[in-house]
């Protein structure tokens, strides 16, 4: 698995993109204005991608692991359609994406994409999944038509494509190119790339405000965040964000972006109205400087920082930007929160478990055994 820089272990938290933990956003109209299809009521399910080449579904109501689903080699990222019917699993070593029907937890035929796919994002209307192919010399994004699970023509982007996020209106996908220090906007209506946008050194993560006006790009090598005005695709002045920033999440109201910095164990709150950084919040230590992930509850009240080095999850009260008592767990990794905000699920990046945390009390439940090395986690909407 390609690493962004030393100490940044893996690509699964792209998203920041999304984050990140790669959970599709709420139902929204796509470029053509068509609404997402209605979803029949289904139990909330957590999907954990294991280094053993499987995805393990966890029933959130009971915190029980179900039968493992066989996918490709080294599943590195997961995204779920907004209607919750299909989970798409990116298999880095196999160069494929495996669709999983969530109603039955059955895997479909693998979809061939490019070499070393690392990240995925799905348009809000659920029609297209965009897969970032990160192998040296590949430098492409493969669009997948979800109605037929067929791959379209690869879209050329910058060098070292690494992460992706899509605007809430579904019109533009932004691809972070780590090698060239740029971001490529892709017009989803035509799958054509626009002019590359220059950002900082070693950009690795991206998040977009809920109103879609600004994309924030985390530059690991520069220790900065570059805001991009999506209306014009122009970068703003770089915002200082500590040493080796490695994750980003934005509150649901869009007022604050939280950026985790692994050197010094801090989280930097950025006021999006002015693009100014606030006072650093001490969180995530003690422990070695290692990978971190961040997620925010749906009501925006709490940000949770998962720290691999200290094997803790630290709650941060967003109203005051104060850190609470770290929650000790067996191992940290990608984090995702249920749609009702009641439970945060933390993958053990280097282990075999997923730990549920009850957000009302900040208490960790018994670890759920799944598989070897949990690289990605996502929850049905």
C-alpha positions as CSV (number, residue, x, y, z in Angstrom):
1,X,0.0,0.0,0.0
2,X,1.4,3.3,-1.0
3,X,2.0,5.7,1.9
4,X,1.7,9.5,1.5
5,X,4.8,10.1,3.7
6,X,6.6,8.4,6.5
7,X,4.2,7.9,9.5
8,X,1.1,8.2,7.3
9,X,0.0,4.6,7.1
10,X,-2.3,4.0,4.2
11,X,-4.9,5.6,2.1
12,X,-8.1,4.5,3.7
13,X,-9.0,7.8,5.4
14,X,-9.3,9.7,2.3
15,X,-11.7,11.3,2.7
16,X,-11.2,12.8,5.0
17,X,-13.0,12.5,2.0
18,X,-14.3,12.0,2.8
19,X,-12.8,10.4,4.8
20,X,-12.8,9.9,4.4
21,X,-14.0,6.8,6.0
22,X,-15.8,6.9,2.6
23,X,-19.5,7.1,3.5
24,X,-21.7,8.6,0.9
25,X,-23.5,11.8,1.9
26,X,-27.2,12.4,2.3
27,X,-29.6,11.9,-0.6
28,X,-29.4,14.9,-2.9
29,X,-30.1,15.9,-6.5
30,X,-27.5,15.1,-9.0
31,X,-26.3,17.2,-11.9
32,X,-29.5,16.5,-13.8
33,X,-31.6,17.3,-10.8
34,X,-32.9,13.8,-10.3
35,X,-33.5,12.8,-6.7
36,X,-31.9,9.7,-5.2
37,X,-34.2,6.7,-5.1
38,X,-36.1,6.0,-1.9
39,X,-34.6,3.4,0.4
40,X,-36.6,0.7,2.2
41,X,-35.9,0.6,5.9
42,X,-32.9,-1.7,6.6
43,X,-30.9,-2.3,9.7
44,X,-27.8,-0.1,10.1
45,X,-24.8,-2.1,9.1
46,X,-21.1,-1.3,9.6
47,X,-18.7,-2.6,6.9
48,X,-15.1,-3.2,7.9
49,X,-12.5,-4.0,5.2
50,X,-9.8,-6.5,6.3
51,X,-6.4,-7.1,5.0
52,X,-7.3,-10.8,4.6
53,X,-9.3,-9.9,1.5
54,X,-12.7,-9.8,3.1
55,X,-15.3,-7.3,4.3
56,X,-17.1,-8.0,7.5
57,X,-20.6,-6.7,8.1
58,X,-21.4,-5.8,11.7
59,X,-25.0,-5.4,12.8
60,X,-25.1,-2.1,14.6
61,X,-28.1,-2.9,16.7
62,X,-26.3,-5.8,18.4
63,X,-22.6,-5.2,17.6
64,X,-22.3,-8.7,16.2
65,X,-20.1,-9.6,13.3
66,X,-21.8,-11.4,10.4
67,X,-20.3,-13.8,7.9
68,X,-17.3,-12.3,6.1
69,X,-17.7,-11.4,2.4
70,X,-14.9,-12.3,0.1
71,X,-13.6,-9.4,-2.0
72,X,-10.3,-8.7,-3.7
73,X,-6.7,-8.4,-2.4
74,X,-6.0,-5.6,0.0
75,X,-9.3,-3.8,0.3
76,X,-8.3,-0.2,0.9
77,X,-11.5,1.9,0.8
78,X,-15.3,1.6,0.9
79,X,-18.0,3.9,-0.2
80,X,-21.8,3.3,0.1
81,X,-24.5,4.7,-2.1
82,X,-26.7,7.4,-0.6
83,X,-29.7,5.0,-0.7
84,X,-27.7,2.4,1.1
85,X,-28.3,-0.4,-1.3
86,X,-24.7,-1.0,-2.5
87,X,-21.3,-0.8,-0.9
88,X,-18.3,-0.5,-3.3
89,X,-15.0,-1.9,-2.1
90,X,-11.7,-0.8,-3.6
91,X,-9.2,-3.7,-3.9
92,X,-5.8,-2.1,-4.2
93,X,-3.7,-5.1,-5.1
94,X,-6.3,-6.7,-7.4
95,X,-7.0,-3.5,-9.3
96,X,-10.7,-4.0,-8.9
97,X,-13.8,-2.8,-7.2
98,X,-16.2,-5.2,-5.6
99,X,-19.9,-4.2,-5.3
100,X,-21.8,-5.7,-2.3
101,X,-25.6,-5.8,-2.1
102,X,-26.2,-4.6,1.4
103,X,-29.7,-6.3,1.6
104,X,-28.1,-9.7,1.3
105,X,-24.4,-9.0,1.9
106,X,-23.5,-10.7,-1.3
107,X,-20.6,-9.7,-3.5
108,X,-21.1,-9.1,-7.2
109,X,-18.6,-9.5,-10.0
110,X,-15.4,-7.5,-9.5
111,X,-15.2,-4.4,-11.7
112,X,-11.8,-3.9,-13.4
113,X,-10.4,-0.4,-12.8
114,X,-6.8,0.9,-13.0
115,X,-3.6,-0.1,-11.2
116,X,-3.5,0.3,-7.4
117,X,-6.8,1.9,-6.8
118,X,-6.7,3.8,-3.5
119,X,-9.9,5.9,-3.0
120,X,-13.5,6.1,-4.1
121,X,-16.3,8.6,-4.0
122,X,-19.9,8.3,-5.2
123,X,-22.1,11.1,-6.6
124,X,-25.0,12.1,-4.3
125,X,-27.6,10.7,-6.8
126,X,-25.8,7.3,-6.7
127,X,-25.3,7.0,-10.4
128,X,-21.5,7.1,-10.7
129,X,-18.6,5.9,-8.5
130,X,-15.2,7.5,-9.1
131,X,-12.2,5.4,-8.3
132,X,-8.7,6.9,-7.9
133,X,-5.9,4.8,-9.5
134,X,-2.7,5.5,-7.6
135,X,0.0,3.4,-9.2
136,X,3.0,5.2,-10.6
137,X,2.3,6.1,-14.2
138,X,-1.4,5.4,-13.9
139,X,-2.6,8.9,-12.8
140,X,-6.2,8.2,-13.7
141,X,-9.7,8.1,-12.3
142,X,-12.1,5.4,-13.4
143,X,-15.9,6.2,-13.4
144,X,-18.2,3.3,-12.7
145,X,-21.9,3.4,-13.8
146,X,-23.6,2.0,-10.8
147,X,-26.8,0.9,-12.6
148,X,-24.8,-1.7,-14.6
149,X,-21.5,-1.8,-12.6
150,X,-19.5,-1.1,-15.7
151,X,-16.3,0.9,-15.8
152,X,-16.0,3.9,-18.2
153,X,-13.0,5.4,-19.9
154,X,-10.3,6.4,-17.4
155,X,-10.0,10.1,-16.8
156,X,-6.4,11.5,-16.9
157,X,-5.5,13.5,-13.8
158,X,-2.2,14.6,-12.1
159,X,0.8,12.7,-10.9
160,X,0.3,10.5,-7.8
161,X,-3.5,10.6,-7.6
162,X,-4.4,9.8,-4.0
163,X,-7.8,11.1,-2.8
164,X,-11.1,12.3,-4.0
165,X,-14.2,14.2,-2.9
166,X,-17.4,15.3,-4.7
167,X,-19.4,18.4,-4.3
168,X,-22.9,18.1,-2.7
169,X,-24.6,19.0,-5.9
170,X,-22.7,16.2,-7.6
171,X,-21.4,18.4,-10.4
172,X,-17.7,18.2,-9.7
173,X,-15.2,15.6,-8.4
174,X,-12.0,17.0,-7.0
175,X,-8.9,14.6,-7.2
176,X,-5.9,15.2,-5.0
177,X,-2.6,14.6,-6.9
178,X,0.1,14.0,-4.3
179,X,3.0,13.8,-6.7
180,X,2.3,17.0,-8.6
181,X,1.0,19.0,-5.7
182,X,-2.3,19.8,-7.5
183,X,-6.0,19.1,-7.5
184,X,-7.8,18.2,-10.7
185,X,-11.5,19.1,-11.0
186,X,-13.6,16.7,-13.0
187,X,-16.9,17.7,-14.5
188,X,-19.2,14.7,-13.8
189,X,-21.7,15.5,-16.5
190,X,-19.1,14.8,-19.1
191,X,-16.3,13.1,-17.2
192,X,-13.8,15.7,-18.4
193,X,-10.9,17.0,-16.3
194,X,-10.4,20.8,-15.9
195,X,-7.2,22.7,-15.4
196,X,-5.1,21.5,-12.4
197,X,-5.2,23.7,-9.3
198,X,-1.9,24.3,-7.6
199,X,-1.9,23.5,-3.8
200,X,0.8,22.6,-1.3
201,X,3.5,20.0,-1.0
202,X,2.3,16.4,-0.7
203,X,-1.4,17.0,-0.6
204,X,-3.2,13.9,0.7
205,X,-6.7,14.6,2.0
206,X,-9.7,16.7,1.0
207,X,-13.1,17.7,2.4
208,X,-15.8,19.9,1.0
209,X,-18.2,22.2,2.9
210,X,-21.8,21.1,3.0
211,X,-22.8,24.1,0.9
212,X,-20.2,23.1,-1.7
213,X,-18.6,26.5,-1.8
214,X,-15.1,25.5,-0.6
215,X,-12.9,22.4,-0.9
216,X,-10.2,22.2,1.8
217,X,-7.0,20.3,0.8
218,X,-4.6,19.0,3.5
219,X,-1.0,19.3,2.5
220,X,1.0,16.9,4.6
221,X,4.5,18.1,3.5
222,X,3.7,21.8,3.8
223,X,1.9,21.6,7.1
224,X,-0.9,23.7,5.5
225,X,-4.5,23.5,4.3
226,X,-5.4,25.1,0.9
227,X,-8.9,26.4,0.5
228,X,-10.3,26.1,-3.1
229,X,-13.3,28.2,-4.2
230,X,-15.3,25.8,-6.2
231,X,-17.2,28.4,-8.2
232,X,-14.0,29.4,-9.9
233,X,-11.6,26.6,-9.0
234,X,-9.1,29.1,-7.6
235,X,-6.9,28.4,-4.5
236,X,-6.9,30.7,-1.6
237,X,-4.0,31.6,0.7
238,X,-2.6,28.5,2.5
239,X,-3.7,28.1,6.2
240,X,-1.1,26.9,8.7
241,X,-2.2,23.6,10.2
242,X,0.6,22.2,12.4
243,X,3.3,19.7,11.6
244,X,2.3,16.7,9.3
245,X,-1.5,17.3,9.2
246,X,-3.1,13.9,8.4
247,X,-6.9,14.2,8.5
248,X,-9.7,16.6,8.1
249,X,-13.4,16.8,8.8
250,X,-16.0,19.6,8.5
251,X,-18.9,20.2,10.9
252,X,-22.4,19.7,9.4
253,X,-23.1,23.4,9.6
254,X,-19.9,24.1,7.6
255,X,-18.6,26.6,10.1
256,X,-15.4,24.8,11.2
257,X,-12.9,22.4,9.6
258,X,-10.9,20.3,12.1
259,X,-7.5,19.2,11.0
260,X,-5.5,16.6,12.9
261,X,-1.7,17.1,13.1
262,X,0.3,14.1,14.2
263,X,3.5,15.8,15.2
264,X,2.7,17.4,18.6
265,X,-0.7,15.7,18.9
266,X,-3.0,18.6,18.1
267,X,-6.2,19.4,16.2
268,X,-6.4,22.8,14.5
269,X,-9.9,24.3,14.2
270,X,-10.3,26.4,11.0
271,X,-13.1,29.0,10.9
272,X,-14.4,28.6,7.3
273,X,-15.9,32.1,7.1
274,X,-12.5,33.7,7.3
275,X,-10.2,30.7,6.7
276,X,-8.3,31.5,9.9
277,X,-6.9,28.8,12.2
278,X,-7.9,28.8,15.9
279,X,-5.9,27.8,18.9
280,X,-4.5,24.3,18.6
281,X,-6.4,21.7,20.7
282,X,-4.1,19.2,22.5
283,X,-5.5,15.7,21.7
284,X,-4.3,12.3,20.8
285,X,-1.3,11.9,23.1
286,X,0.7,10.6,24.8
287,X,2.1,8.0,22.4
288,X,4.3,7.9,19.3
289,X,3.6,10.2,16.4
290,X,1.5,8.1,14.1
291,X,-1.5,8.1,11.8
292,X,-4.7,9.8,13.0
293,X,-8.3,9.9,11.8
294,X,-11.2,12.3,12.6
295,X,-15.0,12.1,12.4
296,X,-17.8,14.4,13.6
297,X,-21.2,13.5,14.9
298,X,-24.2,14.3,12.7
299,X,-25.4,17.0,15.1
300,X,-22.0,18.6,15.0
301,X,-21.5,18.6,18.8
302,X,-18.5,16.4,19.0
303,X,-15.4,15.6,16.9
304,X,-13.7,12.3,17.6
305,X,-9.9,11.9,17.0
306,X,-8.6,8.4,16.7
307,X,-4.9,8.1,17.3
308,X,-2.9,5.1,16.3
309,X,0.1,6.0,18.4
310,X,-1.7,6.3,21.7
311,X,-4.5,3.8,20.9
312,X,-7.0,6.3,22.1
313,X,-10.1,8.2,20.8
314,X,-10.4,11.7,22.1
315,X,-13.7,13.5,22.0
316,X,-13.6,17.3,21.3
317,X,-16.5,19.5,22.2
318,X,-17.0,21.7,19.1
319,X,-18.9,24.4,20.9
320,X,-15.8,25.2,23.0
321,X,-13.0,23.4,21.1
322,X,-12.0,21.6,24.3
323,X,-10.8,18.0,24.4
324,X,-12.3,15.5,26.8
325,X,-10.8,12.5,28.5
326,X,-9.1,10.1,25.9
327,X,-11.0,6.8,25.6
328,X,-8.6,3.9,25.7
329,X,-9.1,1.2,23.2
330,X,-7.1,-1.7,22.0
331,X,-6.0,-0.1,18.7
332,X,-7.0,2.9,16.6
333,X,-7.7,3.4,13.0
334,X,-10.4,4.7,10.6
335,X,-13.5,5.9,12.4
336,X,-17.2,6.2,11.3
337,X,-20.3,7.3,13.2
338,X,-23.8,5.9,12.9
339,X,-26.5,8.1,11.2
340,X,-28.2,8.7,14.6
341,X,-24.9,9.7,16.2
342,X,-25.3,7.1,19.0
343,X,-22.2,5.0,18.3
344,X,-18.7,5.6,16.8
345,X,-17.0,2.6,15.4
346,X,-13.2,2.6,15.4
347,X,-11.2,0.1,13.4
348,X,-8.0,-1.4,14.7
349,X,-5.7,-0.5,11.8
350,X,-3.0,-3.0,12.9
351,X,-5.2,-5.6,14.6
352,X,-8.3,-7.7,14.2
353,X,-11.1,-5.7,15.9
354,X,-13.6,-2.9,15.6
355,X,-14.4,-1.1,18.9
356,X,-17.8,0.6,19.4
357,X,-17.9,3.7,21.5
358,X,-21.2,5.0,23.0
359,X,-21.1,8.7,22.3
360,X,-23.6,9.6,25.1
361,X,-21.2,8.4,27.7
362,X,-17.8,8.2,26.0
363,X,-17.4,4.5,26.9
364,X,-16.0,1.8,24.8
365,X,-17.8,-1.5,24.3
366,X,-16.2,-4.9,23.9
367,X,-14.1,-5.1,20.8
368,X,-15.7,-6.9,17.9
369,X,-13.4,-9.5,16.2
370,X,-13.4,-9.2,12.4
371,X,-10.2,-9.8,10.5
372,X,-6.5,-8.9,10.0
373,X,-5.7,-5.2,9.7
374,X,-8.8,-3.1,9.2
375,X,-8.0,-0.6,6.5
376,X,-11.4,1.0,5.9
377,X,-14.8,1.3,7.6
378,X,-18.2,2.6,6.4
379,X,-21.7,2.6,7.7
380,X,-25.0,2.4,5.8
381,X,-27.0,5.7,5.8
